[in-house]
Amino acid sequence: MHGELTPGASMTLRGIGRQFGVSMTPAREAMRRLVAEGALSLSSSGRVTTPELSNERIEELAALRALLEPELAARALPRAHLALIERLQTINSAIAEVVARKDAVGYIRTNLEFHRTLYLRAQAPAMLAMAETVWLQLGPTMRALYGRLGRTEAPQHHRMILAALRAGDEPALRLAVRTDVTQGLRLLVA
């Protein structure tokens, strides 16, 4: 989810078990679940890799984000008190710091923290779980995208999200979130 693995990275049960200090059984179950959720690919030979998404798949996942995330943000808006907005501003400042360090994994992790912190206020656990499944599928691709973008500052759309939250402006919030979650992915299929 955080882009720690690149697209097409191979993994083994032994390697996963060793990395997380677990036996083969929990490693196998975790891999099965991640394959079922689309976060990993399983070849007919039994090789497990992170997916290398086609342009069509990226477009599909971007469309899902564009549907789910503005709705989650809109549902969070009535519960977006000043403390939440300040917390989001702090996270956004942390994003600027990891961007300055050119830390792709840190950027993806902190960016998702920004979105998840807002969406938790929606009190819509099923919708959030769906969004997280999409994020899980996109993690390696987001890592590849980060390298292509060469970011030098935090996403401008986060400032727009924060401004819309402060103003209580639902249409502006929906637009800012939709633009933020789809703009980068569009660069991958261009």
N, C-alpha and C positions, 0 to 999 in steps of 0.2 A: 504493500500500500504506500509506503514511504519512498519507493524508488531505490531501495537498497540493492536491488538486483536489476541488471540490464535486460532488455528484451533478448530472448533466446538463451538465457543462462541455464545451464543444466544443474540438476541437483540429484542427490542420492539419499536413500533412507538412512544409510550409515552416516553420511555427512550431516544431515539434519539432526539425527540423534546425538551425534558428537557435539555439534554446535550448541544444542539446547540442553544437553545432559539428560536425555531421555532414552528409553529403550526403543527398539524397532516398532513395537505395537503402537505407542502414541504417535510416533513419527509417521507411520503408515496411515493412521486415521486422520492426522492433520493434512497429509498430502491428498488423501481421498476427498476430504472436505474442500480443500482449495481447488482441486480439479473440478469438483461439482459446481463451485461458485465461479469458475472461469478465471481464477487467478493463476492457475497453472495449467499446462497442456500435457496430456499423456499420449505418447505415440503408440502405434500398434506394437512396437517392439518393447514397450514398457518404459521408455525414456521419458523423464519428467523435466520440463523446461518452463521458464516464464514465457508467456505468449508473445509472439511477434505479431502485433495487430495489423490487419489490413486497413486500408483507407476506409472501406465500408464499415468495418467494425468500430473504428475510431469515430466515424460520423454517427453511428448508432449510439455509442456510449455518450458522446457529446450531446446528442438529442435527449437522452435520458437525464443527464445532468441539467439540461436547460428546462426540462419539465419539473423535475423533483425539487431542485434546490431553490428556485424562486418561490415555490409554494411553501417550502420549509421556512424560508426567511419571512414570508408574509405572515405565516402562523406564529412566528416568534415576535413579530413587531409589537403586538399588544403587551408583551411581557419584557420588552427591551428597556429596562430601567437604566439609569445613569451608570450604575456599577458595571453592568454588562457592557455598555458602550466604552467605558474606561478600560475594561479588561480586553476588549477587542482592539482598542488603540494600543495597548501595551503589547499584545501579540503582533500587531502590525509593525511596531517598532522593532520587535525581535526579528521579523521577516527581513526588514531592511538590513539588520546586522548580518544575517546569514547570506544575504545576497552580496553584501560587500566582501564577505569571505569566499564567495563563489562556491558555497557548500550546497550542492544539489539536493542531497538527502535532507539536510537541515531545512532547506527552503520548502521542499514538499511536505515534510512533517509539520512545520510551523504554519504553512498555508492551510493544510487540512485542519490544524488545531483552530485556526481562525474561523473556518466555516463550521466545524463541528460545535464550537462554543456557541455560535449564534443559533445553529439548528437545534441544539438541545433545548433551547427556550421554546421551541415550537410544541413541545410535548406531544410529538408524533413519532413514537418509537418504530413503528413499521416502516414509515417513510424514511426515517434516518437509516434504518438497517439496509434498505434498498440503495440509498445513496452510498453507504459504506461499501456495499458489494460492488458498485460501479467503480469507486475509488480503488478498491482492491485490484480490479481488473486493469486499471489504468496505471498503476504504480510504476512498472518498468518503462512504459511508454512516456510517462511524465518525466522520468529521468532523462530519456533521450531528448525530449522536447527542451528541457532546461538547458542542456548543453548547446542546443541550436539557438536558443533565444539570446544568450549572452546577457542576461539581466544585469542592470546596474542599480536598480532601485526597486522598492516594493511595488506590487501591482497598484496601478492608479485607481483601479476599480474598487479597491478596498476603501479608499478615501471616499468614493462615491457611496459605497454601502454605509459607511459610518455617518456621512452627511444625511442620507435618507433616514437612517434610524433616529438621528437627533431630531429631524424635522417631522418624524412620524408619517413620512410620505411613502405609502405602499407602492404606487406605480413606479416611482423612482427606485425604490429598493428592489423590486422585481427586475427592472431593467438592468440595474447595476450588477446584481447577482448573475443574471443570465449572461450578460456580456463577459463578466469575469470568468465564469466557468467554461465558456465556449471559445473565447478568443484565442487562447494558446493552442488548443486542439486543432483549430482551423489551419494553423500554420503547418501542422504535420501532413495534412492532406492536400496542401496547395501545390 
